[in-house]
Amino acid sequence: MQQYPGHHSPHSRKYLVRDRIFGIGDDYWIEDDHGRHVFLVDGKALRLRETFELKDTDGRVLITIRKKVLSLRDAMTIERDDRTLAVIKRKRLSLLRHHYRVELADGTELDVSGKILDREFAVEYDGELLAEISRRWLTLRDTYGINVVREDADPALLIAIAVCVIRMAERERGEN
């Protein structure tokens, strides 16, 4: 079955993420589509180094993102409990679409493709949609939505993947 942006699965969960996440120095909340605080972005970590921490509502670190230093190809690492959960690398670049590969620690590979800089892209596993990222559903400036479609998908991981590929695409284009 073909999935498309704006697809509403009965199990989908939507999250609102502020754009330019790496440029923010203060803590802020990622909210669900009902306006409830779901994940906290620790802005203190962003000021010290290119590290992103995603915490739950009790302040526990769920995900840490680090830019890989001394890597030949641009890559970012997603960690959970001080262990590598995933490594994200650029797969290929075309004029209109970016493609990234997410290699999970268990060997699973996810594919991220679409118009990353426009915040219109998808995260898939073996051709099945896990999450879609879009600005189209929103009226808030500098915000994009993440619609987690699969019930068994990890929202914190998918948010981290979206943040990573956006940051990598911006760096490729020469943005800070």
C-alpha positions in Angstrom: 0.0 0.0 0.0 1.4 3.4 -1.0 1.8 5.8 1.9 1.8 9.5 1.4 2.6 12.7 3.4 -0.4 13.4 5.7 -1.3 9.7 5.9 -3.2 9.1 9.1 -2.8 5.6 10.5 -5.0 4.9 13.5 -1.7 4.4 15.4 0.1 7.5 14.1 1.6 9.9 16.5 2.6 13.5 15.6 5.2 15.6 17.2 6.1 19.3 16.6 9.8 20.0 16.4 11.4 23.5 16.3 13.6 24.1 13.3 17.2 25.0 13.7 17.5 22.8 16.7 21.3 23.0 16.8 21.1 26.8 16.9 19.0 27.0 20.1 20.8 27.6 23.4 17.8 27.1 25.7 15.9 24.1 26.7 12.6 23.6 24.9 9.8 21.0 24.6 8.9 18.9 21.7 5.1 18.6 21.9 2.6 16.1 20.6 -0.3 17.2 18.4 -2.4 17.9 21.5 0.1 20.4 22.8 1.4 18.1 25.6 5.1 18.2 26.4 6.6 14.9 25.3 10.4 15.3 24.9 12.8 17.9 26.3 15.7 19.2 24.2 18.6 20.0 26.4 20.0 23.3 25.0 22.9 23.4 27.4 24.6 20.5 25.6 24.1 22.3 22.3 26.1 25.3 23.4 29.1 23.3 24.6 29.6 21.0 21.6 27.6 19.7 18.7 25.6 17.3 20.9 21.9 17.0 21.1 20.2 15.4 24.1 16.5 14.3 24.0 15.0 13.7 27.4 11.7 12.4 28.7 9.4 14.4 30.8 11.2 13.3 34.0 14.6 14.5 32.6 16.1 11.1 31.8 18.3 11.2 28.7 16.7 9.0 26.0 18.9 9.8 23.0 22.2 11.5 22.5 23.3 12.7 19.1 27.0 13.4 18.3 28.7 14.5 15.1 31.4 11.9 14.3 34.8 13.6 14.6 37.6 12.6 12.2 35.3 10.8 9.9 36.1 10.8 6.1 32.4 11.0 5.3 30.0 13.2 7.2 28.3 11.0 9.8 26.3 11.4 13.0 25.9 8.9 15.8 22.8 8.3 17.8 23.4 6.8 21.3 21.3 5.4 24.0 22.7 4.6 27.4 26.2 5.4 26.2 26.0 2.8 23.4 25.8 3.4 19.7 22.2 2.9 18.6 22.6 4.1 15.0 25.0 5.8 12.6 23.7 8.1 9.9 25.6 8.6 6.6 24.7 10.3 3.3 23.8 7.7 0.8 23.5 9.9 -2.3 22.5 13.3 -3.4 20.5 14.4 -6.4 19.4 17.9 -7.4 16.0 17.6 -5.7 16.3 14.8 -3.1 18.7 13.7 -0.4 19.2 10.1 0.6 20.6 8.9 3.9 21.3 5.5 5.3 20.7 4.8 9.0 22.6 1.7 10.2 21.2 0.5 13.5 23.4 -1.4 16.0 21.5 -4.6 15.3 22.4 -4.4 11.5 19.0 -3.1 10.4 19.1 -0.4 7.8 16.6 2.5 7.4 16.3 4.7 4.4 15.7 8.4 4.7 14.9 10.3 1.5 13.1 13.4 0.2 13.5 17.1 0.3 15.3 17.3 3.6 16.0 21.1 3.4 12.3 21.7 2.7 11.4 19.4 5.7 9.5 17.1 3.3 10.9 13.5 3.7 10.3 10.0 4.9 12.0 7.4 7.0 11.4 3.8 5.7 12.4 0.3 6.6 12.5 -2.1 3.7 10.0 0.0 1.7 7.6 0.4 4.6 6.9 3.9 6.0 8.0 4.4 9.6 7.7 8.2 9.8 7.0 11.2 7.6 8.4 14.7 8.2 6.6 17.7 6.9 5.9 21.3 7.3 2.7 21.2 5.2 0.4 20.3 8.1 1.6 23.2 10.2 0.9 26.9 10.4 3.7 27.6 12.9 6.9 29.2 11.5 10.2 27.4 12.1 8.4 24.2 13.1 8.0 20.9 11.3 5.9 17.9 12.1 7.0 14.3 12.6 4.3 11.8 12.0 5.3 8.4 13.4 3.1 6.0 11.5 4.1 2.5 12.7 2.8 1.7 16.2 5.9 -0.2 17.2 8.3 2.5 16.0 10.5 4.4 18.5 9.4 8.1 18.4 12.6 9.4 20.2 14.8 7.5 17.6 12.8 8.8 14.7 12.9 12.4 16.0 16.7 12.0 16.4 17.1 10.7 12.8 15.1 13.6 11.5 17.3 16.1 13.4 20.5 14.4 12.2 19.6 14.3 8.5 18.4 18.0 8.5 21.7 19.0 10.2 23.8 17.0 7.8 21.9 18.4 4.8 22.4 22.0 6.1 26.1 21.4 6.6 26.4 20.1 3.0 24.7 23.2 1.8 27.2 25.3 3.8 24.8 26.5 6.6 25.9 26.7 10.2 
